């Protein structure tokens, strides 16, 4: 990581009297230096290949193809996924959502939360290690850093050496690539809220608004700073998930584990040496597991909240075991109980399916099914009825009483729709205004509705009535309640 080493901050404590000082403090008026912040040490993660590393890159490709590709995908005559805040409509492929559909956003948040709980209970910080944007962009930036500055040892030597033309050139190339990726990321982010092709044309013509410029650069520089400089500090100090993950862990959660019984005591030895005769475990103390760790921890010290579960240490340790001729799995995905009781893989997986996991799975499946059914049976239009405050109840020609209402009909489809309006609830009630209306694609229209009843059909006062709005071009019927006022 290229962050400058932060200076260690200290505070001076003064012990005023020898008699008042605790037994474990210096006597007399002495100044004691107490460190409040640990000096930051730059981490240079070593490149690694293996099963888990390959999966991380698979997730990098999947997530970035989706993120960068969706805004360019068309659906009919519009962008496939667009959150158009200006007209307050969300387009998700063939689905059009309005602010009144907030319940679906709630459902998505509930599904996301229980998915996180489920994955964490089963296999720890899978999200952090493989799909979190911080992990994904850090992986991309590290790859760019390797291509411009070389491998880990070359970067360390260059950073420790003096500034020269080569160092300036390589670092300039690296930061140029970082900025290009970061700004394109910010531009893509804004493309989810402003149609991407329109945004591109505005950018080329220099017509981006101040708000659009702000979000492009804000998101871009957030990506540049987090993935290029802060890196593991985001995971260790800023991300709240690292703090409450332990509440979802137990001894049957799959985590990256070091088999201490097999590995200790650790120590270097020749490849041909018999570790039993040297009273050594399988760990050759090469420290490669520390060098590949993106957060700089030593997995041999046990489970730590800084561990993001990426499996890099398992990959590199398996490679070392292959070279020295020992069985793989000194560092592996396993559970505390499995390592302690020497369970086989099938035994471990059987214990993973415990009550907590089954409860999370049931709740998650229920919410997903409810969301799917709700969306499938969703009426493709919305209706709201209010009394016209500007027109009082009155007697009209023919000895009838008339009330005027205002009805808002929202067409949630992407084609023009026709609707019929009827009223029920009082004897002889009829609609004397337009009984059939037409609403354009994804539009809302306010319609005046005049309702009349015979003069003697109801006593003076307010009476409940119902409006029925039926789709003529698309199936669906909605009923809205209101009141009819009969004057005295």
N, C-alpha and C positions, 0 to 999 in steps of 0.2 A: 504494500500500500504506500501511496506517495504523500501521505499527510505528514506535515512537519512534526517533529517530536515536541510534545507539549511540555512546558517546564513544570516540574513538580512544585505544587503549591504547599506552603507550610504556614502554621500559625504558632505564635509564641505564647506559651503559658507561663505565668509568673507565680511561683510558690512564695507567698509573703512571709510566713514565719516558720521557723524550724519546728516549733512546738505544735503548730496547727497542721503541718504537712502530714499526709498519710505516710504509713511506714514504707510504702513502695515508691515514694517520690523523692527527688533529690532534696537535701536539707538546705535551708537558707534561701535567700532570694536569688534563685537560679532560673535562667530561661531554658525552657524545654521545647525543642522543635518537634512538632507533631505533624505528620503528613496528612493532608486532607484528600489529595488526589494523587493517584499513582501516575507516574510519568508514562506516557503512551509509547509503546514500542512498535515500530513499523513491522508489519507482517508481509512476508514474501511467500505466498503459497506456491509450492512445487506442483508442476503439472503431473497428472496421474491418469492412467488408463485402466479400464476394468469394467466389470459388470455395472456397478453403480454409476460410474462416470459416464458410461454410454447412455444410461437411462436419463441422467441429468441433461445430456445434450439432446436426447429425444424430446424431453419436455421443453427445452429451450426452443427447438424448432417448432413444436406444436403451438406453444403459447404465442410465439412471435408471428407465425403465419396467420393465426387467428386475429391477433391484435392489429397487425399492419394490413391484413388483407380485407377484413370485414368492411371498413369504410369505403372500399373501392367496389364492393360487390353490389350489383343492382338487382332490384326486385320490381319488376314491372317498369314503371317510369320514374322510380325514385331509388334512393339509397336503401339497401336492405336493412341496415341497422342505423337508426338516426334518432337521437333524443332532442327533438326540436323544441327548445325552451321558449322560443319566440311565439310560436302558435300553441304551445302547451300540449304537444302530442308526441308520443313515443312510438316509433315504428320499429317493430322487430319482425322482420320477414313479412308474413301475411297478417300479422297482428298489429292493430292500432289501439293504443292505450291513452286514456285521458287522465287528468288529475283525479277524477272520481274513481279511477281504478287503483287507487293507492293500496288497496288490500292486496293486490298482486305483488307490489313491491315488498310489503310486509312478509308475504309468503316466501319470496326469494331470499330475504334476509334470514328468516327462520330456517329455510333449507340450507343456506350457507353455514349458519351457526351449528346446526346439528351434524352437517357433513364434517366440519372441523372437529367437533367433539368425537365423532365416530372414528375418523382417521387417527386422531391423537390417541384415543383409547386403544386402538388396534396396533398402531406402529409409530407412535411418538410424533415427531415433528416432520411428517412427510411433506406437508405444505411448505415448510421453511426450506427443506433441503432440495426440493425439486421444482416447485411451481411459484413460489413467492417472487414478485417482481424484483425485490432486492437481490435475491439469489440469482435470478435469470440474468439481470443486467450486469451484475458483478461478474458472472461467468463470461459474458460477452466482452466486457471491458478488459478482463484479464487476458482473454484470447488476443485482443487487439494489442495489449501491452506486450505480450510475448512476441507477437509478430514484428513489432517495431523496436523493442529494446532487448529481445533475447530471452533466454530461460532465466530461472531463479538466480543462479550464481552470477550470471552476466549482469542482471539488474542490480544485485547487491554490490558487485564490484564497481559498477558505474556510479551508483548513488554515493558510494564511499569515496570515489575519486574526485579530482578537480573538474571544474567546468571547462569544456573544450568544444570545438566545432561539432564533433561527432555527437557528444552528449546533448548539446542544444538541438541539433538536427533531429535526433531520434525522439527526444521528449516533445519537440514541437510537432512532429508527425503524429505521435501518440495522442496528444491533446487535440489536434485537429480532427482526428478520427473520432475521438470521444465526443467532441462537440457536435460533429456531424450526426452521429447516432442519436445523441441526446436531443438535438433540435428537431430531427425528423420524428422522434418519439413524441415530443411536445406538439408538433404539427398534426400528427396522427390522432393524438388525444383530442385536440380541438375538432378534428374531423368527425368525431362522433356527435358533436353538438351543432356544427355548421356543415351543410352538405360538402363533402370532400372536393368535388369538382368545382363547386362554386368558391370554396376556400382557396383552392389552387389558382383559379383565375384571378381572384382578388389579390393574392400574394404577388403574382407575376405583374399585376398592374399597379402594385403599391397602394392598394385600397383597403388593407386590413384595418379594422377599427382598433381603438386603443384597448378595448377589452379582449379582443382576439389576440392581439400582439402580447398582451400581458400573460395570458394563459399559455401561449406557445412557449414564451421564454421562461415563465415560472416553472412549468412542468419539465421543460428541457433542462434548465439548470438544476432542478431538483434531481433529475436522473443523473446528470453530470457529477453533481456533488456526492450523492449517495453511493453510486456505483463506482465512481472513480477515486474518491477520497475517503469517505466515511466507512464504507464497506462493513466490516465486522462490527464496528461501533454501533451501527443501526440495530443489528441483531442483539448485541450485548446490553446496550444501554437505553435505546429508544423504543424498541418493540415491546409492547405489553404482553404479547403472547409468551415470551420467554419467562415472564414472571408468574403467570398463573397456570402454565402447562402442567406443573407438578400435581395440581388438583385433579387432573384427568389421567395421571399415570398410576399404575400399580405394578406389582411384581410379575404380572402376566402381560405387560405391554412390551411389544417388540421395540427394542432400542439397539443402537450400536453399542456392543458390549465387548469388553476385554476379558478373556478367560484368565483371571489372575492365578487360579490353581494350576493351570497348565503353563502359564508364561513365567511365573516367578520361581526362584530368583532369576532376574534377567542378567545378561552379561554377554560380552563379545566372546567369540570363539571361532576357531577355524571350521571350514565346511566339513572336514573329515572327523572332527572331534565328536566324542560321545558325550552329550550333555549330562547324562546320568552320572558318569565318572567325574565330571567337573562340578557336580551338584548344582547344575543350572537348569532353568526352565527353557521353554521354547523361544522366549523373547530374546533376540540377539542385541537388544538395546541400540538399534540403528538410528532411532529418533525420526525415521521417515514419516511415521504416523503424525508426528507433531509438525513436520515441515509441509505436509500436504493439507493440513487442517486450515480452512478459510478463516476460522476464528482464533487460531493459535493455541488451542488447548491440547492437553495430553490425555488421550482417551484412557490411558492406563491408570489414571487417577480416579476412575469411576465416572458415573453419570454426573454431568455438570449442566447447569442451565444454559451455558453458552453453546452447547452442542446443538447444531441444527439438523443432525441426522442425515447428512449428505452421503455418508458411506465412503468418503475418500480414504479414510484411514484403513477401512476394511480392504479396499482395492489394493493399496500399496503393501499392506501386510501380507496379503495372499501372494503377491509377487515375490516378496522376500522369502516366504515359506517355500515357494517353489524352487527358489535358487539354492536354499540350504538343504532341501530335501525333506522338509517336515510337512505334516498334513496341514491343509488350509484350515481357516476358521479360528485362528487365535483372536482375531478381531472380526466380529460378524454381527449381523442382525439376529438378536435372540432376546430372551427375557431373563430377568434376574433369577426366577425360579428354575428356568431351563438350564442356565449355566451352573447353578448351585447343585441341582439334582441330576445333572447329566442326561437330560431328556433328549430323545431323538427328535428329528424335525416334525414327524407326524404327531408325537406327543405334545410338542410345543404348540403346534397349530390347533390342536384340540383344546388346549387350555386358553388359547386366545379367544375362542368363541364362548365367552363367559356372559353372565347376566347383563352386565353393563353394556356390552357390545350389542346384545340382542335387543335391549330396550332402546338404545339409540337407533338401531336399524329399523325397529318397528315404528318409532315416532317419525323418522325420516321418510320411510316408505308411505306412511299414512298422509303426511303433509304433501308429498309429491303427488300421490294419487288424488288427493283433494284438489290440488292446483290444476292437475290435468283435466279432471272432470269439470271443474268450474270454467276453465277456458273453453272446453269442448261444448259446453251447454250455455255459454255466455250469449245473452241477447245482443245482437249487433247494432243496437241503438239505445239511446238513453232519453228519458223524458223528465221534465220538471214543470210543474204547474203552479202558478201564483195568481192571485186575484189582481185584476187591474185596478190599482188604487185611484186611478184618474177617472174611472167610470163607476158611479154608484148603482146599486140595484134600483131598477126603475120599471114603471108600467109602460108598455108599448102598445101599438095598435093591435086590435083584435082581443083586447082584454087579457093580455099575457104579461108575465113578469120576466124581465131579462137581467141576467148577470153577464159581465164580460170578464174573461180570464186571459192570461198570457201564458202560452205554452212554449217551452223550449224543447225542441227535438234535435238530438245530436246523432248524426249518422256516423257510426264507427266503422263503416266499410269503405272501400276505395272505389265505389261505383255509385251512381245516382240511385236513390231508393224512393219509392212511393209508400205513403202511409195513410191509413184511414183512421178517423177519429169518431168515436161514439161516446155517449154519456148515459149513465144509468143512476138510479137511486131515488127518483121522484116520479110520480105518475105524470105521463104526458111529456116528459122531458125530451127536448130535441135540440140539436145544434143547428143554428140558422146561418152560421158563417161557413167558410170553406171546410168541407168534410174530408177531402183528400188533399194531401200536400206532397210536394216533391222536395227532397233535400239532396244537395250535391255531395260529391265524394268528400268524406271526412270533414263535413261542415256542420255547423249548428245554426238553427234558424228559430227566431222568435215568431210565433204565430198567434194572432188575436183569435180567440174562440168565443163566440156569442152563444149563450145557452138560455133557452126560454122554457117556461112551464105555464100551464093554464093558471089564471088568477086564483082560483079556489082550490088548486091542487095541494096546497100545503099551508099550514098556519104561519103567521108572522114569526120571524126569527131565523136562525141559521139551521140548515139541514145538510147532512153529509151526502155527497154525491161522488161518483167515480167516473173517471175518464179511462176509456180503453183505446189504446193506440196499437194498431195491428199492421205489421209489415205486409205489403202487397207483393213485393219483389223478393223478399227474403223471409223465412219463417221466423216467427216471434211475436209475442204480445206482451204489452206492459199495461198495468193498471195503476193509476195515480189517484189519490184521494184528495178531495177539496171540499168546500162548503158553499152552498147556495143560500143567499140572503133573500128572504121575503120581507119587504118593507111593511110597516104597520099602516 
